[in-house]
Amino acid sequence: MKLKRALVALAALCGQAPTCWAWGSLVLMEARPQHETLSVGGQVMILPHASGSADTSQTLIPGVDFYSPSGWFASTENGVGWTASTPPQWLAGVRIWPQFGRPQADAIHAPAVGDRLQLQAFANWAPNSYLLLQSAQSVGSGLHRQGFQSEWGLTSGLPIGSDLLGLGVSATWANHPYQEVYLGQARSGWADWSWTASLTHRFNPHWHLDAQWQWAHLIEPAKGLQSRQQGGLLSVWYDY
């Protein structure tokens, strides 16, 4: 759908984070293509070092997106996974993607943790061309890979000429092992909520630009951790 195509890069704010932080990992991608698709580009990210960290980092990375008619995909934004054959208004599948760790320097109020590979099942429903309901269930984070996250979101788009402005809101429920490591709290419950604004501009049939900014609010983080964080992404893509 037009909305999912225009807003697909929103997921990069989380899937590309250099270290662990609480923002979600809801998937935004198109349904299975009729033919193989490949896009390459470059991305500049401004992100917090970790959940609750007041420090940010700027990173320049390459981007690659490959999608197959069989449902398999490999992407620097969405990880490696498979989408099921579903009706046009639905998107469902599984993927593996990284939950990056918290270095010792950022582990004053929560324990240090190494990088993790998370397994996620996701399902999206688009009742019309400009509204997308999202859900994702993830396992594998935390010190002993016992962390679980349940994420829910709503995304919409507003056409502005040939461009499209996207607005999204999401919230994350997380279990005790997840919150203890990433938020410094020994509890289960709602971990964070966030909202995102994005703009997609297409220069021609091959080149397009994506820009996003996200504001996140951590719910009851440990004392000393920042409850509000923000970050951004600017990427340029060439579609073959």
TORPA-4810 file (N, C-alpha, C, O; in nm, 3 decimals):
<nodes>
NODE_1_0.083_-0.119_0.000_0.000_0.000_0.000_0.087_0.125_0.000_0.203_0.121_0.039_M
NODE_2_0.029_0.236_-0.044_0.104_0.361_-0.052_0.156_0.402_0.085_0.271_0.446_0.096_K
NODE_3_0.074_0.388_0.191_0.118_0.430_0.324_0.238_0.351_0.369_0.337_0.409_0.414_L
NODE_4_0.233_0.219_0.358_0.345_0.139_0.406_0.470_0.164_0.325_0.580_0.163_0.380_K
NODE_5_0.457_0.186_0.197_0.573_0.218_0.113_0.636_0.350_0.157_0.758_0.360_0.165_R
NODE_6_0.553_0.449_0.185_0.605_0.582_0.218_0.666_0.587_0.358_0.757_0.666_0.382_A
NODE_7_0.617_0.502_0.451_0.662_0.510_0.589_0.754_0.397_0.630_0.782_0.381_0.748_L
NODE_8_0.801_0.318_0.535_0.875_0.198_0.569_1.001_0.228_0.651_1.039_0.145_0.734_V
NODE_9_1.065_0.342_0.633_1.191_0.370_0.704_1.172_0.406_0.850_1.271_0.419_0.921_A
NODE_10_1.049_0.422_0.899_1.030_0.449_1.040_1.093_0.342_1.127_1.145_0.372_1.234_L
NODE_11_1.088_0.217_1.083_1.141_0.108_1.165_1.290_0.120_1.188_1.342_0.063_1.283_A
NODE_12_1.360_0.194_1.103_1.505_0.203_1.119_1.546_0.274_1.246_1.657_0.252_1.295_A
NODE_13_1.461_0.358_1.301_1.496_0.424_1.426_1.525_0.325_1.536_1.601_0.356_1.628_L
NODE_14_1.466_0.207_1.531_1.486_0.109_1.637_1.574_-0.005_1.594_1.665_-0.045_1.667_C
NODE_15_1.549_-0.059_1.475_1.628_-0.172_1.431_1.774_-0.141_1.411_1.857_-0.232_1.411_G
NODE_16_1.810_-0.012_1.393_1.948_0.026_1.370_2.014_0.087_1.492_2.128_0.131_1.482_Q
NODE_17_1.947_0.092_1.609_2.004_0.158_1.726_2.138_0.096_1.764_2.148_-0.026_1.774_A
NODE_18_2.245_0.180_1.785_2.377_0.127_1.813_2.390_0.064_1.950_2.477_-0.022_1.968_P
NODE_19_2.307_0.102_2.048_2.308_0.040_2.179_2.165_0.025_2.226_2.073_0.077_2.164_T
NODE_20_2.146_-0.046_2.338_2.009_-0.078_2.379_1.936_0.046_2.427_1.994_0.131_2.495_C
NODE_21_1.809_0.057_2.391_1.723_0.161_2.444_1.580_0.113_2.429_1.555_0.010_2.366_W
NODE_22_1.485_0.185_2.486_1.352_0.128_2.508_1.257_0.144_2.391_1.147_0.089_2.396_A
NODE_23_1.295_0.215_2.288_1.198_0.239_2.182_1.161_0.111_2.110_1.237_0.014_2.110_W
NODE_24_1.044_0.112_2.049_0.988_-0.011_1.997_1.050_-0.059_1.868_1.143_0.002_1.815_G
NODE_25_0.996_-0.168_1.818_1.049_-0.230_1.696_0.936_-0.274_1.605_0.945_-0.380_1.543_S
NODE_26_0.831_-0.195_1.595_0.721_-0.229_1.507_0.766_-0.226_1.362_0.845_-0.141_1.322_L
NODE_27_0.715_-0.321_1.283_0.758_-0.338_1.145_0.673_-0.254_1.051_0.550_-0.251_1.062_V
NODE_28_0.739_-0.185_0.959_0.672_-0.114_0.851_0.736_-0.158_0.720_0.847_-0.116_0.688_L
NODE_29_0.666_-0.241_0.646_0.716_-0.286_0.517_0.598_-0.323_0.429_0.486_-0.337_0.476_M
NODE_30_0.626_-0.338_0.301_0.522_-0.376_0.206_0.498_-0.526_0.210_0.578_-0.602_0.264_E
NODE_31_0.385_-0.567_0.152_0.358_-0.709_0.136_0.455_-0.769_0.035_0.536_-0.697_-0.024_A
NODE_32_0.449_-0.900_0.016_0.539_-0.967_-0.078_0.536_-0.900_-0.216_0.428_-0.879_-0.271_R
NODE_33_0.653_-0.868_-0.272_0.655_-0.807_-0.406_0.632_-0.914_-0.513_0.654_-1.032_-0.490_P
NODE_34_0.589_-0.871_-0.630_0.572_-0.964_-0.741_0.706_-1.006_-0.800_0.719_-1.114_-0.857_Q
NODE_35_0.807_-0.918_-0.785_0.942_-0.947_-0.833_1.042_-0.908_-0.725_1.009_-0.829_-0.636_H
NODE_36_1.161_-0.962_-0.732_1.264_-0.926_-0.634_1.291_-0.776_-0.639_1.296_-0.717_-0.747_E
NODE_37_1.308_-0.715_-0.522_1.338_-0.572_-0.513_1.467_-0.552_-0.434_1.495_-0.627_-0.340_T
NODE_38_1.544_-0.452_-0.472_1.669_-0.421_-0.405_1.687_-0.270_-0.399_1.672_-0.201_-0.499_L
NODE_39_1.719_-0.219_-0.279_1.750_-0.078_-0.259_1.879_-0.068_-0.178_1.902_-0.147_-0.087_S
NODE_40_1.963_0.031_-0.213_2.085_0.056_-0.138_2.092_0.206_-0.109_2.036_0.287_-0.183_V
NODE_41_2.161_0.242_0.000_2.169_0.382_0.035_2.259_0.406_0.153_2.339_0.321_0.191_G
NODE_42_2.245_0.524_0.212_2.322_0.562_0.329_2.231_0.628_0.430_2.133_0.693_0.394_G
NODE_43_2.263_0.611_0.560_2.179_0.662_0.666_2.263_0.732_0.773_2.370_0.683_0.811_Q
NODE_44_2.215_0.846_0.820_2.274_0.916_0.933_2.175_0.909_1.049_2.060_0.950_1.035_V
NODE_45_2.222_0.857_1.165_2.136_0.842_1.281_2.187_0.926_1.397_2.307_0.936_1.420_M
NODE_46_2.093_0.986_1.470_2.122_1.055_1.596_2.038_0.986_1.702_1.916_1.001_1.704_I
NODE_47_2.103_0.909_1.790_2.030_0.824_1.884_2.092_0.829_2.022_2.212_0.854_2.035_L
NODE_48_2.011_0.806_2.128_2.067_0.794_2.264_2.160_0.674_2.273_2.144_0.576_2.200_P
NODE_49_2.259_0.683_2.363_2.350_0.570_2.383_2.275_0.446_2.432_2.308_0.335_2.393_H
NODE_50_2.175_0.466_2.519_2.104_0.354_2.580_1.975_0.407_2.640_1.953_0.528_2.643_A
NODE_51_1.889_0.317_2.687_1.766_0.358_2.754_1.799_0.444_2.874_1.877_0.404_2.961_S
NODE_52_1.741_0.563_2.880_1.763_0.651_2.993_1.890_0.732_2.988_1.915_0.810_3.080_G
NODE_53_1.971_0.718_2.884_2.096_0.792_2.874_2.069_0.932_2.820_1.989_0.951_2.728_S
NODE_54_2.139_1.032_2.879_2.126_1.170_2.832_2.218_1.197_2.714_2.202_1.298_2.646_A
NODE_55_2.313_1.108_2.687_2.409_1.126_2.579_2.355_1.068_2.449_2.282_0.969_2.450_D
NODE_56_2.393_1.129_2.337_2.355_1.079_2.205_2.479_1.053_2.122_2.589_1.100_2.154_T
NODE_57_2.461_0.978_2.016_2.571_0.951_1.924_2.521_0.969_1.782_2.402_0.951_1.755_S
NODE_58_2.612_1.006_1.692_2.581_1.022_1.551_2.656_0.913_1.473_2.776_0.895_1.491_Q
NODE_59_2.584_0.842_1.389_2.642_0.729_1.317_2.603_0.735_1.170_2.487_0.761_1.137_T
NODE_60_2.699_0.709_1.082_2.675_0.697_0.939_2.692_0.552_0.899_2.799_0.495_0.920_L
NODE_61_2.588_0.491_0.842_2.594_0.349_0.805_2.537_0.329_0.665_2.456_0.410_0.619_I
NODE_62_2.579_0.222_0.597_2.517_0.188_0.468_2.383_0.122_0.491_2.357_0.069_0.599_P
NODE_63_2.298_0.124_0.390_2.168_0.060_0.399_2.144_-0.032_0.280_2.177_0.003_0.167_G
NODE_64_2.087_-0.151_0.306_2.053_-0.247_0.202_1.917_-0.307_0.234_1.895_-0.351_0.347_V
NODE_65_1.828_-0.311_0.138_1.696_-0.373_0.153_1.672_-0.469_0.036_1.672_-0.427_-0.080_D
NODE_66_1.650_-0.597_0.067_1.620_-0.697_-0.036_1.494_-0.771_0.003_1.481_-0.818_0.116_F
NODE_67_1.398_-0.782_-0.091_1.272_-0.850_-0.066_1.241_-0.945_-0.182_1.259_-0.910_-0.298_Y
NODE_68_1.193_-1.065_-0.147_1.169_-1.170_-0.246_1.020_-1.201_-0.257_0.948_-1.187_-0.158_S
NODE_69_0.972_-1.243_-0.374_0.831_-1.283_-0.389_0.793_-1.402_-0.301_0.675_-1.421_-0.272_P
NODE_70_0.891_-1.482_-0.257_0.864_-1.596_-0.171_0.839_-1.555_-0.026_0.801_-1.638_0.056_S
NODE_71_0.862_-1.428_0.005_0.840_-1.380_0.141_0.967_-1.355_0.219_0.962_-1.287_0.322_G
NODE_72_1.081_-1.408_0.174_1.206_-1.387_0.246_1.259_-1.246_0.224_1.244_-1.189_0.115_W
NODE_73_1.320_-1.189_0.328_1.379_-1.056_0.316_1.505_-1.046_0.402_1.519_-1.115_0.503_F
NODE_74_1.596_-0.958_0.360_1.717_-0.926_0.435_1.735_-0.776_0.425_1.746_-0.722_0.315_A
NODE_75_1.739_-0.707_0.540_1.735_-0.563_0.540_1.809_-0.507_0.660_1.799_-0.560_0.770_S
NODE_76_1.885_-0.398_0.638_1.948_-0.331_0.751_1.844_-0.260_0.838_1.874_-0.223_0.951_T
NODE_77_1.725_-0.241_0.786_1.619_-0.179_0.864_1.532_-0.281_0.936_1.491_-0.257_1.050_E
NODE_78_1.503_-0.392_0.873_1.406_-0.488_0.927_1.464_-0.623_0.964_1.389_-0.713_1.002_N
NODE_79_1.597_-0.640_0.953_1.657_-0.768_0.990_1.640_-0.873_0.881_1.627_-0.840_0.763_G
NODE_80_1.641_-0.999_0.922_1.624_-1.112_0.831_1.498_-1.187_0.872_1.480_-1.219_0.989_V
NODE_81_1.411_-1.214_0.775_1.286_-1.280_0.812_1.204_-1.324_0.694_1.253_-1.331_0.581_G
NODE_82_1.077_-1.353_0.721_0.985_-1.408_0.622_0.846_-1.354_0.649_0.803_-1.348_0.764_W
NODE_83_0.774_-1.316_0.543_0.635_-1.272_0.555_0.543_-1.376_0.493_0.575_-1.436_0.390_T
NODE_84_0.429_-1.397_0.556_0.332_-1.495_0.509_0.252_-1.439_0.392_0.246_-1.318_0.370_A
NODE_85_0.190_-1.529_0.318_0.099_-1.490_0.211_-0.035_-1.456_0.274_-0.103_-1.545_0.326_S
NODE_86_-0.075_-1.330_0.271_-0.195_-1.283_0.340_-0.280_-1.198_0.247_-0.233_-1.158_0.140_T
NODE_87_-0.406_-1.169_0.286_-0.486_-1.072_0.209_-0.416_-0.937_0.204_-0.333_-0.908_0.291_P
NODE_88_-0.447_-0.852_0.104_-0.374_-0.727_0.083_-0.370_-0.635_0.205_-0.272_-0.564_0.224_P
NODE_89_-0.475_-0.635_0.287_-0.478_-0.542_0.400_-0.401_-0.592_0.521_-0.389_-0.522_0.622_Q
NODE_90_-0.348_-0.715_0.513_-0.274_-0.773_0.624_-0.126_-0.792_0.588_-0.091_-0.813_0.472_W
NODE_91_-0.041_-0.786_0.690_0.100_-0.823_0.678_0.140_-0.896_0.805_0.124_-0.841_0.915_L
NODE_92_0.191_-1.018_0.793_0.229_-1.097_0.910_0.354_-1.178_0.877_0.374_-1.220_0.763_A
NODE_93_0.437_-1.200_0.978_0.558_-1.278_0.955_0.644_-1.288_1.079_0.602_-1.254_1.189_G
NODE_94_0.765_-1.336_1.059_0.863_-1.348_1.167_0.996_-1.292_1.118_1.022_-1.286_0.998_V
NODE_95_1.079_-1.250_1.213_1.210_-1.197_1.176_1.306_-1.209_1.294_1.265_-1.225_1.409_R
NODE_96_1.435_-1.201_1.263_1.540_-1.192_1.363_1.608_-1.057_1.344_1.642_-1.019_1.232_I
NODE_97_1.627_-0.987_1.455_1.691_-0.856_1.444_1.769_-0.831_1.572_1.739_-0.892_1.675_W
NODE_98_1.869_-0.742_1.571_1.957_-0.723_1.687_1.900_-0.628_1.792_1.843_-0.524_1.760_P
NODE_99_1.917_-0.666_1.918_1.898_-0.575_2.031_2.037_-0.544_2.082_2.098_-0.627_2.150_Q
NODE_100_2.088_-0.426_2.051_2.226_-0.394_2.083_2.243_-0.370_2.232_2.150_-0.329_2.300_F
NODE_101_2.363_-0.396_2.283_2.388_-0.398_2.427_2.412_-0.262_2.490_2.422_-0.160_2.422_G
NODE_102_2.421_-0.265_2.623_2.452_-0.146_2.701_2.598_-0.157_2.747_2.630_-0.248_2.823_R
NODE_103_2.686_-0.066_2.704_2.826_-0.072_2.748_2.839_-0.041_2.897_2.749_0.016_2.957_P
NODE_104_2.952_-0.078_2.954_2.975_-0.057_3.097_2.966_0.090_3.135_2.921_0.123_3.244_Q
NODE_105_3.009_0.178_3.045_3.007_0.321_3.075_2.865_0.374_3.095_2.847_0.475_3.164_A
NODE_106_2.765_0.308_3.037_2.626_0.351_3.051_2.551_0.265_3.152_2.428_0.271_3.156_D
NODE_107_2.620_0.186_3.234_2.556_0.089_3.322_2.557_0.133_3.468_2.565_0.049_3.558_A
NODE_108_2.547_0.264_3.492_2.549_0.314_3.629_2.421_0.277_3.703_2.426_0.237_3.819_I
NODE_109_2.306_0.290_3.636_2.178_0.268_3.702_2.109_0.140_3.655_2.000_0.108_3.703_H
NODE_110_2.170_0.067_3.565_2.117_-0.060_3.517_2.236_-0.145_3.473_2.339_-0.089_3.437_A
NODE_111_2.225_-0.278_3.474_2.341_-0.362_3.445_2.386_-0.353_3.300_2.306_-0.328_3.209_P
NODE_112_2.518_-0.374_3.280_2.569_-0.385_3.143_2.516_-0.513_3.080_2.494_-0.612_3.149_A
NODE_113_2.496_-0.511_2.950_2.444_-0.628_2.880_2.500_-0.629_2.739_2.514_-0.524_2.676_V
NODE_114_2.531_-0.747_2.689_2.586_-0.759_2.555_2.478_-0.755_2.448_2.359_-0.748_2.478_G
NODE_115_2.522_-0.761_2.322_2.428_-0.763_2.209_2.347_-0.892_2.211_2.395_-0.996_2.255_D
NODE_116_2.224_-0.882_2.161_2.134_-0.997_2.156_2.066_-1.004_2.021_2.041_-0.902_1.957_R
NODE_117_2.035_-1.126_1.977_1.948_-1.146_1.862_1.808_-1.178_1.914_1.789_-1.271_1.992_L
NODE_118_1.710_-1.099_1.870_1.572_-1.120_1.913_1.492_-1.187_1.803_1.512_-1.160_1.684_Q
NODE_119_1.400_-1.274_1.843_1.303_-1.334_1.753_1.170_-1.263_1.772_1.123_-1.245_1.884_L
NODE_120_1.111_-1.221_1.661_0.988_-1.144_1.668_0.883_-1.197_1.571_0.914_-1.230_1.457_Q
NODE_121_0.759_-1.204_1.619_0.643_-1.229_1.533_0.566_-1.098_1.522_0.542_-1.031_1.623_A
NODE_122_0.526_-1.061_1.401_0.458_-0.932_1.382_0.334_-0.950_1.295_0.325_-1.043_1.215_F
NODE_123_0.239_-0.858_1.314_0.116_-0.857_1.234_0.066_-0.714_1.223_0.051_-0.645_1.324_A
NODE_124_0.040_-0.668_1.101_-0.012_-0.534_1.075_-0.143_-0.545_0.997_-0.163_-0.637_0.919_N
NODE_125_-0.232_-0.448_1.021_-0.359_-0.443_0.949_-0.384_-0.302_0.902_-0.381_-0.208_0.982_W
NODE_126_-0.409_-0.285_0.773_-0.437_-0.154_0.713_-0.582_-0.151_0.667_-0.612_-0.202_0.558_A
NODE_127_-0.674_-0.094_0.745_-0.814_-0.090_0.705_-0.841_-0.001_0.584_-0.942_-0.017_0.516_P
NODE_128_-0.749_0.095_0.557_-0.760_0.178_0.438_-0.620_0.224_0.398_-0.522_0.180_0.457_N
NODE_129_-0.611_0.311_0.298_-0.482_0.348_0.241_-0.399_0.439_0.330_-0.279_0.457_0.304_S
NODE_130_-0.459_0.498_0.435_-0.387_0.597_0.513_-0.382_0.565_0.662_-0.350_0.652_0.744_Y
NODE_131_-0.415_0.441_0.699_-0.414_0.404_0.839_-0.356_0.264_0.853_-0.394_0.172_0.780_L
NODE_132_-0.264_0.246_0.949_-0.199_0.118_0.971_-0.195_0.087_1.120_-0.140_0.164_1.199_L
NODE_133_-0.253_-0.026_1.160_-0.247_-0.075_1.297_-0.138_-0.181_1.304_-0.132_-0.270_1.219_L
NODE_134_-0.050_-0.173_1.406_0.068_-0.258_1.412_0.076_-0.332_1.545_0.029_-0.283_1.648_Q
NODE_135_0.138_-0.451_1.542_0.164_-0.527_1.664_0.289_-0.611_1.643_0.319_-0.652_1.531_S
NODE_136_0.362_-0.635_1.752_0.483_-0.717_1.746_0.510_-0.777_1.883_0.495_-0.710_1.985_A
NODE_137_0.550_-0.905_1.884_0.583_-0.977_2.007_0.726_-1.028_1.993_0.757_-1.103_1.901_Q
NODE_138_0.815_-0.986_2.086_0.958_-1.016_2.074_1.009_-1.090_2.197_0.967_-1.062_2.309_S
NODE_139_1.100_-1.185_2.174_1.165_-1.258_2.282_1.316_-1.261_2.255_1.359_-1.251_2.140_V
NODE_140_1.395_-1.276_2.363_1.539_-1.295_2.347_1.627_-1.184_2.401_1.749_-1.195_2.392_G
NODE_141_1.569_-1.076_2.457_1.650_-0.967_2.511_1.684_-0.994_2.657_1.640_-1.093_2.714_S
NODE_142_1.764_-0.905_2.716_1.797_-0.917_2.858_1.923_-0.999_2.883_1.978_-1.059_2.791_G
NODE_143_1.967_-1.000_3.009_2.091_-1.068_3.045_2.090_-1.215_3.008_2.189_-1.267_2.955_L
NODE_144_1.979_-1.284_3.036_1.969_-1.427_3.012_1.872_-1.460_2.899_1.820_-1.571_2.890_H
NODE_145_1.849_-1.361_2.814_1.762_-1.376_2.696_1.619_-1.417_2.734_1.552_-1.489_2.660_R
NODE_146_1.574_-1.371_2.850_1.439_-1.401_2.896_1.345_-1.281_2.881_1.230_-1.286_2.925_Q
NODE_147_1.394_-1.174_2.820_1.311_-1.055_2.803_1.201_-1.076_2.700_1.221_-1.144_2.600_G
NODE_148_1.084_-1.016_2.725_0.969_-1.024_2.634_0.909_-0.885_2.620_0.892_-0.814_2.719_F
NODE_149_0.877_-0.847_2.496_0.814_-0.719_2.467_0.690_-0.741_2.383_0.691_-0.821_2.289_Q
NODE_150_0.583_-0.670_2.416_0.460_-0.668_2.337_0.435_-0.524_2.296_0.410_-0.438_2.380_S
NODE_151_0.441_-0.498_2.165_0.435_-0.361_2.115_0.312_-0.340_2.026_0.272_-0.428_1.950_E
NODE_152_0.255_-0.220_2.039_0.132_-0.187_1.967_0.144_-0.045_1.915_0.194_0.044_1.985_W
NODE_153_0.099_-0.022_1.792_0.115_0.110_1.735_0.008_0.145_1.633_-0.064_0.058_1.584_G
NODE_154_0.000_0.272_1.600_-0.092_0.327_1.501_-0.015_0.429_1.418_0.045_0.520_1.474_L
NODE_155_-0.016_0.415_1.286_0.055_0.505_1.196_-0.040_0.555_1.088_-0.124_0.480_1.038_T
NODE_156_-0.026_0.682_1.051_-0.108_0.741_0.946_-0.021_0.829_0.859_0.092_0.862_0.896_S
NODE_157_-0.073_0.868_0.744_0.003_0.949_0.651_-0.081_1.060_0.589_-0.200_1.043_0.564_G
NODE_158_-0.015_1.175_0.564_-0.081_1.290_0.503_-0.006_1.330_0.377_0.107_1.377_0.386_L
NODE_159_-0.066_1.312_0.258_0.001_1.352_0.133_0.020_1.503_0.127_-0.071_1.580_0.157_P
NODE_160_0.141_1.544_0.086_0.172_1.686_0.063_0.235_1.695_-0.076_0.356_1.680_-0.089_I
NODE_161_0.154_1.718_-0.177_0.204_1.712_-0.314_0.250_1.570_-0.346_0.174_1.475_-0.327_G
NODE_162_0.373_1.557_-0.393_0.429_1.426_-0.422_0.497_1.364_-0.299_0.543_1.250_-0.304_S
NODE_163_0.503_1.440_-0.189_0.564_1.391_-0.066_0.457_1.335_0.027_0.337_1.346_0.000_D
NODE_164_0.503_1.272_0.138_0.408_1.221_0.235_0.462_1.239_0.376_0.575_1.200_0.406_L
NODE_165_0.381_1.300_0.461_0.414_1.319_0.602_0.350_1.209_0.683_0.229_1.188_0.675_L
NODE_166_0.429_1.137_0.761_0.378_1.028_0.843_0.380_1.065_0.989_0.472_1.131_1.037_G
NODE_167_0.276_1.022_1.062_0.266_1.042_1.205_0.231_0.908_1.269_0.141_0.838_1.222_L
NODE_168_0.302_0.873_1.377_0.278_0.745_1.442_0.289_0.755_1.592_0.362_0.839_1.645_G
NODE_169_0.216_0.668_1.663_0.223_0.659_1.808_0.229_0.511_1.845_0.164_0.428_1.781_V
NODE_170_0.307_0.477_1.948_0.320_0.337_1.988_0.347_0.325_2.136_0.387_0.422_2.201_S
NODE_171_0.325_0.206_2.191_0.351_0.178_2.332_0.403_0.036_2.345_0.373_-0.050_2.263_A
NODE_172_0.483_0.012_2.450_0.548_-0.117_2.471_0.520_-0.169_2.611_0.542_-0.099_2.709_T
NODE_173_0.472_-0.295_2.620_0.463_-0.367_2.747_0.582_-0.462_2.753_0.612_-0.528_2.654_W
NODE_174_0.649_-0.468_2.867_0.767_-0.553_2.880_0.765_-0.626_3.014_0.714_-0.575_3.114_A
NODE_175_0.824_-0.747_3.016_0.825_-0.826_3.138_0.940_-0.785_3.231_1.019_-0.697_3.198_N
NODE_176_0.946_-0.849_3.346_1.045_-0.818_3.448_1.189_-0.829_3.397_1.265_-0.734_3.417_H
NODE_177_1.231_-0.940_3.332_1.371_-0.949_3.286_1.411_-0.838_3.190_1.526_-0.794_3.192_P
NODE_178_1.319_-0.790_3.108_1.350_-0.681_3.015_1.366_-0.549_3.091_1.466_-0.480_3.075_Y
NODE_179_1.268_-0.515_3.174_1.271_-0.385_3.241_1.384_-0.376_3.343_1.440_-0.268_3.363_Q
NODE_180_1.419_-0.486_3.406_1.528_-0.482_3.503_1.660_-0.445_3.437_1.740_-0.372_3.495_E
NODE_181_1.682_-0.496_3.316_1.808_-0.470_3.246_1.808_-0.333_3.178_1.904_-0.258_3.192_V
NODE_182_1.703_-0.301_3.105_1.706_-0.182_3.021_1.651_-0.056_3.088_1.683_0.055_3.048_Y
NODE_183_1.567_-0.073_3.192_1.511_0.042_3.261_1.548_0.047_3.409_1.514_0.144_3.477_L
NODE_184_1.615_-0.056_3.460_1.656_-0.056_3.599_1.541_-0.074_3.697_1.554_-0.037_3.813_G
NODE_185_1.429_-0.131_3.652_1.314_-0.150_3.737_1.276_-0.298_3.744_1.265_-0.365_3.641_Q
NODE_186_1.257_-0.349_3.868_1.221_-0.490_3.887_1.070_-0.505_3.884_1.007_-0.527_3.987_A
NODE_187_1.012_-0.492_3.765_0.867_-0.502_3.751_0.830_-0.538_3.609_0.913_-0.527_3.518_R
NODE_188_0.708_-0.582_3.589_0.650_-0.601_3.457_0.542_-0.496_3.437_0.478_-0.453_3.533_S
NODE_189_0.520_-0.455_3.313_0.417_-0.356_3.285_0.453_-0.272_3.164_0.543_-0.307_3.089_G
NODE_190_0.383_-0.161_3.145_0.410_-0.072_3.033_0.545_-0.006_3.053_0.572_0.051_3.158_W
NODE_191_0.631_-0.015_2.950_0.769_0.032_2.961_0.790_0.170_2.900_0.865_0.251_2.954_A
NODE_192_0.724_0.198_2.788_0.744_0.327_2.721_0.633_0.353_2.622_0.560_0.263_2.583_D
NODE_193_0.621_0.478_2.583_0.537_0.515_2.469_0.613_0.620_2.389_0.698_0.690_2.443_W
NODE_194_0.582_0.630_2.262_0.655_0.722_2.176_0.568_0.767_2.060_0.468_0.704_2.027_S
NODE_195_0.608_0.878_2.000_0.542_0.918_1.875_0.648_0.966_1.778_0.754_1.015_1.818_W
NODE_196_0.618_0.952_1.651_0.716_0.972_1.545_0.656_1.056_1.432_0.540_1.039_1.396_T
NODE_197_0.737_1.145_1.379_0.701_1.222_1.258_0.802_1.189_1.149_0.922_1.181_1.177_A
NODE_198_0.756_1.170_1.028_0.847_1.136_0.918_0.804_1.205_0.790_0.688_1.242_0.773_S
NODE_199_0.901_1.221_0.700_0.873_1.279_0.569_0.946_1.197_0.464_1.065_1.170_0.477_L
NODE_200_0.875_1.158_0.360_0.934_1.086_0.247_0.923_1.173_0.122_0.815_1.221_0.089_T
NODE_201_1.036_1.192_0.055_1.039_1.272_-0.068_1.105_1.190_-0.178_1.216_1.140_-0.161_H
NODE_202_1.038_1.177_-0.292_1.093_1.104_-0.406_1.142_1.203_-0.511_1.065_1.285_-0.561_R
NODE_203_1.272_1.195_-0.544_1.331_1.284_-0.643_1.296_1.240_-0.785_1.269_1.324_-0.871_F
NODE_204_1.296_1.108_-0.808_1.264_1.049_-0.938_1.230_0.902_-0.913_1.229_0.859_-0.798_N
NODE_205_1.203_0.823_-1.018_1.165_0.682_-0.995_1.268_0.599_-0.920_1.233_0.493_-0.867_P
NODE_206_1.393_0.642_-0.915_1.497_0.562_-0.849_1.542_0.618_-0.714_1.570_0.540_-0.623_H
NODE_207_1.550_0.747_-0.699_1.605_0.807_-0.579_1.494_0.861_-0.488_1.400_0.925_-0.535_W
NODE_208_1.507_0.834_-0.356_1.416_0.897_-0.261_1.485_0.919_-0.127_1.586_0.856_-0.097_H
NODE_209_1.430_1.010_-0.049_1.485_1.049_0.081_1.382_1.023_0.189_1.263_1.048_0.169_L
NODE_210_1.427_0.973_0.304_1.343_0.954_0.422_1.402_1.031_0.538_1.523_1.024_0.563_D
NODE_211_1.319_1.105_0.610_1.362_1.177_0.730_1.263_1.149_0.841_1.142_1.156_0.819_A
NODE_212_1.313_1.115_0.961_1.226_1.084_1.074_1.281_1.147_1.202_1.401_1.168_1.216_Q
NODE_213_1.190_1.175_1.294_1.228_1.217_1.428_1.130_1.153_1.525_1.009_1.153_1.502_W
NODE_214_1.184_1.098_1.634_1.100_1.025_1.729_1.122_1.078_1.871_1.235_1.103_1.913_Q
NODE_215_1.011_1.093_1.944_1.012_1.133_2.084_0.962_1.015_2.166_0.856_0.960_2.137_W
NODE_216_1.036_0.976_2.269_0.998_0.861_2.352_0.991_0.903_2.498_1.068_0.986_2.544_A
NODE_217_0.897_0.843_2.570_0.882_0.867_2.713_0.890_0.732_2.785_0.806_0.645_2.763_H
NODE_218_0.992_0.716_2.871_1.007_0.594_2.949_0.917_0.603_3.072_0.913_0.705_3.140_L
NODE_219_0.843_0.495_3.099_0.749_0.493_3.209_0.817_0.440_3.334_0.854_0.323_3.340_I
NODE_220_0.834_0.524_3.433_0.894_0.490_3.562_1.032_0.425_3.547_1.052_0.314_3.595_E
NODE_221_1.127_0.494_3.481_1.263_0.439_3.476_1.330_0.452_3.613_1.281_0.525_3.699_P
NODE_222_1.441_0.382_3.633_1.515_0.390_3.759_1.562_0.532_3.784_1.583_0.608_3.689_A
NODE_223_1.580_0.567_3.910_1.628_0.699_3.946_1.763_0.725_3.879_1.852_0.641_3.883_K
NODE_224_1.777_0.841_3.819_1.900_0.877_3.751_1.894_0.858_3.601_1.979_0.911_3.529_G
NODE_225_1.795_0.784_3.552_1.778_0.767_3.408_1.683_0.873_3.354_1.589_0.913_3.421_L
NODE_226_1.709_0.918_3.233_1.623_1.017_3.168_1.492_0.953_3.128_1.491_0.845_3.068_Q
NODE_227_1.380_1.019_3.160_1.249_0.963_3.123_1.208_1.001_2.981_1.120_0.936_2.923_S
NODE_228_1.270_1.106_2.925_1.235_1.149_2.790_1.359_1.145_2.701_1.465_1.194_2.739_R
NODE_229_1.343_1.088_2.584_1.453_1.079_2.489_1.401_1.108_2.349_1.281_1.100_2.323_Q
NODE_230_1.494_1.143_2.260_1.456_1.165_2.121_1.573_1.132_2.030_1.689_1.130_2.073_Q
NODE_231_1.542_1.106_1.906_1.645_1.072_1.809_1.591_1.086_1.668_1.470_1.097_1.647_G
NODE_232_1.682_1.086_1.573_1.641_1.107_1.435_1.718_1.023_1.336_1.820_0.963_1.369_G
NODE_233_1.669_1.021_1.214_1.729_0.944_1.105_1.708_1.018_0.974_1.599_1.066_0.945_L
NODE_234_1.814_1.026_0.895_1.807_1.081_0.760_1.871_0.981_0.666_1.987_0.944_0.686_L
NODE_235_1.798_0.935_0.565_1.852_0.833_0.475_1.819_0.866_0.331_1.714_0.924_0.301_S
NODE_236_1.910_0.829_0.242_1.892_0.846_0.097_1.904_0.709_0.033_1.999_0.636_0.060_V
NODE_237_1.807_0.673_-0.054_1.799_0.540_-0.112_1.798_0.545_-0.265_1.745_0.638_-0.326_W
NODE_238_1.858_0.443_-0.324_1.847_0.419_-0.468_1.774_0.287_-0.488_1.821_0.183_-0.443_Y
NODE_239_1.659_0.291_-0.556_1.577_0.173_-0.582_1.607_0.119_-0.721_1.589_0.188_-0.821_D
NODE_240_1.653_-0.007_-0.727_1.682_-0.069_-0.856_1.555_-0.117_-0.924_1.560_-0.172_-1.034_Y
</nodes>
